[in-house]
Amino acid sequence: MKYTGNVIKYGDNVDTDVIIPARYLNTSDHAELASHCMEDLDKTFVTRVQKGDIITAGFNFGCGSSREHAPIAIKASGISIVIAKSFARIFYRNSINIGLAIVECPEAVDGISEGDKVEADMDNGIIRNLTTGKEYKTEPFPGFVQKIIENGGLINSIAKGEIC
């Protein structure tokens, strides 16, 4: 699995309340959630995010409530993968469950700037900053996680009989 896109960068402790504000939790429509993604943190996010873009972030990304709406909003906005120094535990699992690729790599986050073009090769655990030419090593996705992400989430993987 390879992801290539331009980076939108955030800092530490980006919580689920700014990823998707609580006032929008009355909908499960993915497009509607995407239209409000990050609006309390970054008013420009929805107008500049492009399909395939990559979020990089600091420590504790996705802290706060356990709502699945947050990774759904990120994925539906077009983000292909989130690379962070660390993730909140529940956000991490929710992301995999809905098929949003996420990976921890503090060195990559430190070496990647807003707007850089990045390729994340998660079969081999290599993140390449195509803007600077630097490479960062991380753990490849385990096979079962790759299947879940490829299938668009855990429920789809179960329905296809690929995960039991």
N, C-alpha and C positions, 0 to 999 in steps of 0.2 A: 504494500500500500504506500503510494507516494502522494504527497500533498504539496502543491506549489502555489504560493500566493504572496501578496504584499502584507506586511505586518502592521497591525494596529496594536499599540503597546499600552499597557496599564500597569499600575503599581501593585502594592501589597493590599491584602484584605479587601478585595473587591467582593462585596457580599451580594447575595441573591436579591436583596431589595433594590440594588441599583442595576443589576443585570436585567431584571424585570420587576418593576415596582408593583407592590401589592394591589394597587387600584386596578390592575389589569388581570388579576387572577380569576376573574369571573368568566373568562373565556378559555377554551382549549383549542381555539383556532390557531394553527401554527403561524399563518401569515399575519394575523393580528398581533400575536405575541412578538414576532420579528419586527413589526413596525414600531414597537416601543422598546426594543432591546437597547439597553445602556442609556436611555434618555435622561435619567437623573444624574448620570456620571459624565456623559459625553453626548451633548445635543447633536453633534455632527455624525455620530456613528452610522445611523440609518441612511444618511445621504451619501456617505462615502464608502461603505462596505460593498465589496464586490464578491460575487460567487468565487469561492476558493481561497479568499483571504484567510489570514492566520492571526489569531490573537496570541500575544505573549504577555505574561503577567508575572508579578512577584509572588510572594508567599501567601498561602491561605486563600487562593482564588476559590470563590464559590462558598465562602463562609456564610453563616446565617441560617435561614430556614431550610427545610429538607424538600422544598418544592421542586418538582420535575420541570416546572415551567421555565426555569432559568436555562438549563442546557437545551431545552426545546427551542427557546427564543434565539439562542446563539446559533444553533444548527440551522434553523429556519431562515436566519438572516443571511446565510451563505458562507459562514465561517466553516472551513474544512477541518481545522484542528486547533486546539488550544495548547500552547506550550507554556508551562508555568514553573516557578521554583517549587511550589507545592500546592496541593488542592485540599480543600475541606473534604473530609472522608465521605460524607453523604453525597456531595456534589460529584465526587469522583465516580461513585457507583451509579448515580443517576445518569451521568453522561454516558457511561458504557451501556446502561440499560436502554437508552434511547438512540444509541448509535453515533454519538458525538465522539470523535477521536480526541484524546487528551494524552499528554505525556509530560512528565516532570524532567526538567533539564536546566538547573540553575545556571550553568555555564553558558548555555545558548541564550537564555534570557538576558544575561549580562552583556553578551556580545552582539546582540541584535538590537537595532534601533528602529524607531517608528519609520515606516515606509520602505524598509529593506525588503528585497525579494528573497524568499526563503523556500527551500525544498526540504521536506521532512520525509525521509525514507524509513518508514516504520517496519519494513521487512528486515532491514539490516541495522536499525537503530542509529541512523546517521542524520543529523540535521545540518544542512548546508546553507550558509548565508551566501546567496548568489551575488549579492551586492559587494561583499567584502572578500569573498573567497574562503572564509574560515569555515571549518567543520567542527561539529560537536558530537560526541558519542553519548548515546543513551541506550536504554534497554529496548530491544525490539518488542513489539506487541506479541504476547503469547498467542498461539494459534487460535484458541477459543475466543479471545478478544477480537482478533482479526475477523473471525467469522461473524461475530455479533455486529461489528461495525459495518462490514460489507453488506450484511443483510438489512441494515437500517435499524437495528435494535434487537433486544433480547426476545421480544414477543414474535417478531418476524423469523428469528432463528429457530425458535421452538416450533412455529407453524411449519417451517420447512423441514423439520425433523433433524436439524443439524446440531442442535444443543438439547440435551436432555436434563 
